[in-house]
């Protein structure tokens, strides 16, 4: 009986570990976003994380009769990348990002994590 309980507990732990990995650490998607860097800030109550916003070309409307620009909100885990972005706010960037299913508090406030700068230009 103890052997069966041990096997069931180990299987449950294995399944729970797989679900946690898939929800919080599995890279769901990755790509490149381009646009003008609006801001990068360091913020948070317990976990201080770098958060930024990129304004992309074009306009869209979420509701009828209104106009809004494309915005890409992201988090940054690498301090060097964050500092480079902070020093060059307002410039045009091509940023590589990874997308996760859910956020983790110490990784940032968004599911999009910028992990590298592919290009930086004065203006497009």
N, C-alpha and C positions, 0 to 999 in steps of 0.2 A: 504494500500500500504506500509506503514512504517513497518508493522508487517512482511510482505513478505520479504522486504529488510533485516530486522534484522535477520530473519531465514536463508536467503541465506548467509549473511555475517558470521553468527555463523557456518554454515555448512562448508563454505570455510576455516574458521579458524581451525575448527576441522580436516578437511582433511589435511590442510597444517601442522598442529602440528603432525599428525600421520606420514606423509611423512618424516618430519624432524627427528622425533624419530627413524623411521625405518632406515633412511640413516646414521645417526650419532651416535645413542646411543643403538640401538638394537644389542645384541651379536649374531653375525652371526654364529660363531663357537668357539669351545674351545678345547684345547688338550694339549699335552706334547711334547716338543722337547728336545732332548739330544745331547750334544756335548761339544767341548772345547770352553770356552768363549774366544773370541778374544779380545774384548774391550767393555767398557762402558764409554760413555762421556756425559758431560753436554753441550748442545749447543743450539743455537737459537738466532735470532736477537731480537725479541720482547718477545716471550715466551720461556724461557729456559726449555728444556726437556731432560731427560736422554734417550740416544739412545745406543743400543748395537748390537753386532753381535756374533752369535754362529756358529762355524764351525762343521758341522756334518760329520760322517764317510761316506766314499764312494766317488765316483767321478761320474761326469756326463759331458756331452758335449752339450753345447747349439748350437754350430756349428760344422760341420763335421771337424775332424782332430784336435780338441782342447780338452783339459781336464780341468775340473774345479771342485772344491769341492762344496758340498752342503753348502750354507750359509743361515742362518736364521737371518734376520735383524728385530729388535724389539724396542719398546719403553717401558719405565718404568714410572709409575706415582707415585709409592711409594718410597720416598727418602731412607728409611731404606733398602729396597731391593736393590736399586741402589748402595748404599754405600757398602753393603756386596759383591755384584758382583764386584765392582771396586777393593776391597781389595783382591780378589781372582781370578784375571784374569789369564787365562791359565789353570785353573782347569776344570774338567769335571762336567757339571751341567745337571740336569733334571729340566726344567723350565715349569711351567704351564702358558698358555697364553689364552687370549681371542681375537677373531678376529671380527672386525667391518667392515661394508661396506665401509666407508669413514673415512678419518682422520679429527680430530678436532685439531686446532693449539695448544691449551693448553694441549692436551693429548699426543702429540708426532707426529713424522714425518712418522710413519707407521700405518698400520691398525692392526698390532699385538701388543698387550699390555701384557707384562709379569706381572702377579699379585702374583706369589709365586714361591719360590724355593722348589722343592720337594726333591732333593738330591744334594750333592756336594761330589766329590771324587778327590783325587790327580791326578789319571790317570786311564784310563780304560785298 
